[in-house]
Amino acid sequence: MAHMTCAHTVTFDERSWSEPAPDSADGCTDCRALGEDVWAHLRLCLSCGHVACCDSSPHRHATAHATAQDHPVVRSFEPGETWRWCYADERIV
């Protein structure tokens, strides 16, 4: 399968770029701040390292973060998954 890309991934595909450190090792940072620990899947913001829950989770924190911070690209933060999603272009990149 060919690697998909978009204008928002140009920086992430450069050799000089390195993935930001996650702000959580094992949970949604925003859910934990609310005192909750229920989410479906986690996403890692490739702009800043924020770890948040997916749209199948009750609070959809990854989408909220992408919109509020203008950080459009995330990758799955689930073990064994490496795909990326661009919220701006609404596609896997």
C-alpha positions in Angstrom: 0.0 0.0 0.0 1.4 3.4 -1.0 2.1 5.9 1.8 -0.7 8.6 1.7 0.2 12.1 2.5 -1.2 15.6 2.6 0.0 19.2 2.9 -0.3 18.9 6.7 2.2 16.0 6.9 5.1 17.6 5.0 7.0 18.6 8.2 6.4 15.1 9.7 7.9 13.4 6.7 11.2 15.4 6.8 14.2 13.5 8.1 15.0 16.3 10.6 11.6 16.0 12.3 11.2 13.8 15.4 8.0 12.7 17.0 7.1 14.7 20.1 7.2 12.9 23.5 3.7 11.8 24.6 2.3 13.8 27.5 0.8 10.5 28.8 2.1 6.9 28.6 -1.2 5.1 28.9 -4.3 7.2 28.9 -6.2 10.2 27.7 -4.7 13.3 29.4 -8.0 15.2 29.2 -10.2 12.3 30.6 -7.8 11.9 33.5 -8.0 15.6 34.2 -11.8 15.2 34.5 -11.3 12.2 36.9 -12.4 9.7 34.3 -10.6 6.7 33.0 -13.0 5.4 30.2 -12.0 5.8 26.6 -12.0 3.6 23.5 -8.7 4.3 21.7 -5.9 6.8 22.1 -4.4 9.3 19.5 -1.1 11.1 19.7 -0.9 14.7 18.4 2.1 14.9 16.1 2.4 18.6 16.6 2.8 18.6 20.4 2.6 15.0 21.8 -0.8 15.4 23.5 -2.5 12.0 24.1 -6.3 12.1 23.8 -9.2 9.8 23.2 -10.8 9.0 19.8 -14.2 9.8 18.4 -15.6 6.5 19.6 -14.9 7.7 23.2 -17.5 9.7 25.2 -15.6 13.0 25.1 -13.8 12.9 21.7 -10.8 14.7 23.1 -8.5 14.1 20.2 -10.9 15.9 17.8 -11.4 18.7 20.3 -7.6 19.2 20.7 -7.0 19.2 16.9 -9.7 21.8 16.4 -8.8 24.1 19.4 -5.0 24.0 18.8 -5.0 23.8 15.0 -3.0 20.6 15.2 -4.5 18.6 12.4 -2.5 15.3 12.3 -2.5 12.5 14.8 -1.3 9.0 14.8 -2.8 6.0 16.6 -1.4 5.6 20.1 -2.5 2.0 20.2 0.1 -0.8 20.4 1.0 -2.1 17.0 -0.8 0.6 15.0 1.2 3.2 13.0 -1.5 4.9 10.9 -2.0 8.7 10.9 -5.1 10.8 10.4 -5.4 14.3 9.2 -8.5 16.1 10.6 -8.2 18.9 8.2 -8.3 16.6 5.1 -10.4 14.0 6.8 -8.3 11.0 5.7 -5.6 8.6 6.6 -2.2 10.0 5.7 
